[in-house]
Amino acid sequence: MYLQKLSLVNYKSIASELFEFDAKINCFVGNNGVGKTNVLDAIYYLSYTKSYFNAIASQNIKHGEDFFMIEGDYLMEENRVDKILCSVKKGNKKVVKKNGKAYDKFADHIGNVPLVMISPSDRDLIIEGSETRRKFMDGVISQQDRMYLQNLINYNKLLTQRNALLKYFAANRTFDALNLKVYNEQLSDLSVRIYEKRNWFLQEFAPIFNQCYQEISNSKEEVQLLYKTQLHEKPLLSLLDDFLEKDRVLQYTSVGIHKDDLQFELNGYPIKKFGSQGQQKSYLIALKLAQFEFTKQLTGKKPILLFDDVFDKLDENRVSQVINLVNKDHFGQIFISDTHTQRTENVVKATQQSYKIFQLQ
């Protein structure tokens, strides 16, 4: 599977562009602000039906225009070509189509075109709160398990409804234990499924991540991923009972799998506090390369791999290790953005793979 053609109209800073890609490596080079990252983000959009950087669809429309359109032609198995189209018009709902047929639920598209993006903004995984790390974990699992994604959607809907009920109780100085119990039981049922899947994910994913990091760092450091959840201690129903009074005061649900987190450690210490910039970047690249390998093993498809300006702040040795990983036969199509044309060409030549370089102005 690979992306043959990409057509963009009014996407972010890009008025209109048409690209025809190499099956292996494609590079976008040019100064900052010319739209390199926007092209990669459009490719991401075709896989996830949303931007990597801005989830508000209308804010991705080029200034002064009232719509954007992204269209990609993918060569799939048995030489079948799938056309994926994503479009947004101000005041209208987003449209996602596959071969001319619109999806009723965007979730049905997730996993059809597996993709992994590596970007400087991934540093949010380390410096931001638990929600960012949960989204990473959920995104990786959802690419190969649509039932998990649906359970997650249902859980979040019920959570919103339970929170609204708590606010209603407070505003009207009333309380209905029976009504709340209905939400508690439904949330509990879904939380068990989500918790078990996340637990399984960490057990399978952590060894792959460890191997990727060792290859990038030449085995100089030890890393660990830990799954932090209140459900390790008690079932959700018990937690909801224990924290009922607190939830009534706060007017929202303070316990549950929506509070889960991933703990990133380097040599036994939090990488956020004790990792250098280069170590943190290596950690994040290892996470994403592990996502690639994990997805490939479970789906049997080679995800498209996007490298957005990742060679800054990596020393020459670590860049070399990353390229050695990418050069293995089990990688598919790769997209790279960089500000240094010569550096990019040197990197891709070293892979001895076919490539195209697009100089953006």
N, C-alpha and C positions, 0 to 999 in steps of 0.2 A: 504494500500500500504506500502511495506517495502522492503529494499535491503537485499536479502538473501545471495548473494555471490559477492565477489569483486576479480577480478584478475588483477594484475599489472605487467607489464614488462617494465623495463628501464624508470620508471617514477621518475624523479628527482634523489634522492639518492637510490631509491629502484630498485634492479636488477630484482627480481621476488618474488612475494608473492601471496598467495591465502587465503582469509578470508571467513569464514562462520559466519553469524551474527545472533544475537538474534533479535526477532521482536520488542523488547522494548529498552533496553539500552546496548550500547557497549562502552567500555572504552579502550583507548590506553595509556599505562603508560610506563615510562622509562626516562632516562636522556635526556637532550637537545641534539639534533643532531642525534637522532636515527631514525627519519622519521615519528614521530607521526602526525605532521602537514601535511606532504606530503600525508599520507593516507586520511586525511580529505579533502585535496585539490583535490585528485583524485575523491572522491565521489561528490564533488562540480562540477568537470569537467563534470561528466555524466549528470548533470542537466542543466548546462549553456553552455556546449561545449567550455569552456575556464577555465583557472586557476583563482582562486580567487586572486592570488598574482602576476602573471606574464602573461600578455596577449599575449606575443610573444611566439607562440606555440613551435617553435624549441628550445627555451631556457629551456623548461621543459624536454628535453631528457637527460637521464643520461650521464654524461661525458664519452667520449670514445665510445659511441654507436651512431647509426644513425637513431633510431626510438624509439617511446614508444607506448604502447597499454594499454588502460584501458577498462575493460569489467565488466559489472554489470548485475546480474539477479534480477529482481524486481517482487515480487508477487503482482499482481494487483487485481482489483475487480474480483469476480467470479472465483478465483483461476487461473487466467491467468498469465503466466510468460512472461514478456517482457525482451528481451536481448538488452542492450544498449552498443554499442562499440564506443570508440573514439580512433583514432590512428593518429600519425603524423610521417612521414618519411622525413628526410632532403632532400630538393629539390623538394618535392611533396606537393600537397595540403592536408590539414587536411581532414580526413574522419570521418563522424559520421553516424552510422547505427542503425536502430531499427529493431530487428528480421531479420537481414541479408540484409535489404534494405537501401541503402544510401540515406540520405537527399540531395535534390538539394539545399535547403536553410536551414542553421542551425537555423534560426529564427523559422522555423516550429516545431522545437523540444522544444523550450522554453515553459515551463508551463506543459509539459507532466509529469515531475517528480518534483513537487514543493519542494523547499529546502531553508532553511535559515541558514546562517553561522554566528556565533558570534566569533570574533577573536580579539586579541590585536591590530592588524593592523586597526581595525575599528576606532581607535583614529584619523586616518586621516580625518574622517568625521567632527571632531571638529577642528583640527589644520590646515588642508589643505584648498585650495581654493574652490570656488563654484562648480567647475566641479565634484569634489568627491561627493558632496551632491546631485547634479543633477543625477549622475549615480545611487545613492541609490534610489532616487525617481523613476527614469525611470525603474530601475530593478524590483521594487516592482509592479509597474503598469503593466509592460510587462508580468509578470508571469501569469496574468489573462486577458490580452487584447492584442492579436496579432496585431490587426489593429493599436493600439497605437504604437507598436514597429515598424511596417512598416512605419507609418507616420514619426516617428523619423528618421528612416534610410533614407527616401526620403528627409526630411528636411536637414539632414547633407550633403547629396550628392549635393543638390542645393546650400547650403551654401558654400561648397568647390568650386563649379563652379562660383558662384558670386564673391568670393574672387579672383579666378584666373582671372576673367574678369577685376576686379579693378586693379590687378597687370599688366595686359596687357595694359590697358589704360595708366597707369603711364609709363610703359617702352616704349610705342610707341607715347606718347604725343598726345593721341587722346581721344575721348569720344563719346559713342553712347548711348544716353538716352533711345532709343526705345528698344535696346537689354537688357539694365539693367532693364527696366520696366517689361519685361517678367519674369525675375528671381524674382523681387520684388513681383509680383502678385502671383506667385506659392508659394513663401515662406510665404506670408501673409495668403493664404488659409490653408496651413498646420499648421501655428503657431496658428491659431484660434482653431483648433481641439486639438492640444497639450496643449495649455493654458487652455482650458476648462476642459480637463481631469485632468491636474495637480491641478487645482482649486478644482475640485470635490474630488480628492484624499485627499487633505489636510483636507477638511471638514469631510470626513469619517474617515481618519486615526488618526487625532489629538486626538479625544476622547478616542480611543483605546490605544494610546500611553500614554495619561495621566493616565488612569486606571492602566496600567502596571507599570508605575513609582511609583504611589502611593503605590502599593502592595509591590514593592521592598524596598521603603524607609520608609514604615510605615506612609505615608502621612505627612512626616515632611517638605517637600519642594513642591513648586509649579513650574511646568514646562510649557513651551509653545513652539509650533512650528509655525513659520510664513513663509508664501510663499512670497518671494520677487521677483517681476518681473516688467519690464518696461511696460508690457502690461496692468497693472492695470491703467496706466495713459492714454495711447493712443493705437490705433490699430497699427499694425506693419507697414502698408503702410505709415501712417503719420510719424512714427518714422524714417523710412528709408529716407523719404523726408527731414526731419529736420536735419538728420546727414549725408546727402549725401557728403557735402564738407569735413567733417571730415573723412568719409570712403575713399574718393579719396586720401586724404593725407596719411592716415594710410595704405591704400591698403588692407584693410579687413573690414568685416562687424562688426561694433562696437555696434549694437543694435539688440535685438531679444530674442527669448526664449532660445537661447544658452547662454544667460547671466543670466538666472534665478538662484535663490539661495533659500536655506532653512536657516532660522535663528533659532538657538537653544538658548533658554533662560531658566534660572533657577532663580526663585524669581524675575523676571523682568530684569535680567542682562544677558549679554552673558556668556554662560557657559565656553567658551574658556578662558575668563579672570578671572571669579569669582568662577568657580567650582573647588572643590578639586579633587584629582585624583580618590578617591572613588566615588564622586558624578558624575564625568564624565563617569566612567565605568558603574555605575548604569544607567545613561542616555542612553548610547549606548546599554546596554543589553535590556532596556525597548524599545528602537527603534526596535531592532531585534525581540523581543517577540511580539511587536505590528505588525511587518511585518508578523510573523507567523499567528497571529489571523486574520489579514486582509485577507491574502491569503486563509486561511481555509474557512472563511465566504463566499468569492466570488467564489471559485472553488469547494467547497464541499470536498476537499481533505486535509488530514493532512500532511503538509510539513515535510520532514525529517529535523531534527534540529541538527546542528553541533556546539558543544561548544569547541573551541580551546583555551585551557589554560586560561580560563576566571576566575578561582577562585583566582588567584594571585591579590593582591591589593584590594580585597573585604574583609571587616570585616566579622566575623563569622555570625553576624545577617543578613547581606545582602545576604550571601551565603545561609542561611536558607530560606530567603524569595524567592530567585530564585528557590530553590529546591521545595518549596511548590507550586510555580506556575507550575513547570514541572510535579509535581506529579498528576496534575488534569487529569481526564480520557480523556479529549479532545486532549491530546498530543499523537503523534504517536511514530515513531522510533527516538531515540536520540543517538548521538555519542559524546563522551567526550575524550579530551586528557589532560593529566596532568603529571607533573613530580613526584608527591607524590602518591605512590601506596596506602598507608593506608588512606590518605585523600580522595582519589577517592572512595575507597571501602566503607568508612563511609558515603559518600554522596549518593552513589547509593543504599546502604542498607536502608537508611532512606526513600527512595521512595517506598519501598515494591513492586517493580516491578522486573520482571525477567531481568537478565543481564549477560553479558560476559565481562571478562577483558583480554585484550591482552597485554602481557609484551613484549615490543620491545627491542631488543638488538642492 
